[in-house]
Amino acid sequence: MGLPWIRLDTNVAAHDKIADLVDAHGTKGKAAGFVYFCSLAYAGGHESDGVIKKSTLKFIHGTPGDAALLVQGDLWLLIDGGWSIKNYGTRQVVGAEQQVVSAARSAAGKKGAESRWAE
């Protein structure tokens, strides 16, 4: 399994793309924004490098309408078989870097368990 966290800018609520999404689409924009945040967490947790397959849309509480708004708002890119979170790899740990972090977490967990249960 992937990382238990993602990087999230503390000013994300004021980001122009999020603000435009909510201003232009009201409650539907807020719902799409929630789907966007869920997509970030899903991608981090499932090591998808920012790819959201059509088959996983339901697991991030999204609808095709939400996806369309995120593409229109330039937060997601339409790709074959689903979507890609725009700029995901520039802000999140991906690929080899993610493997290094995951391996370090695993080693630390093993070391902690060994010290706890050692006689």
Steps between C-alpha positions, in 0.01 A plus 500: 500500500612854440579785728265593787533870412516740208643849465231765503564873474346678797370770265311252284160639602600838354660355185356667190395170339312388811342844550397514133350151522283596796413847367397369159313189611383557858419179688597288199838674503538429871417134438755483218756665728440228759553238228826673407629471858387139518682433172823635647466272801402202286796550266740526792356200679491281191828619344324583173730792416195723468299279265133454579344220297133522403440184703629670818290816472240354738767436766578870519130588522499644149262508209567554131364853552757569772775369273383726218511803731851410616619471140326827412661662805846380390549287812480166317610403152301258287707192412424163345296304754454780751670814622834627625529748784675800350851560639467205739859389453640846568336521841476142621742216558482274193682215331841408637484772767175351632657154510790634708264667747281188522804277557627731774159493671493122479851467643420741784181309580685169504770644727237638736317168515824311563594729788155476651470125483865408563562307816 
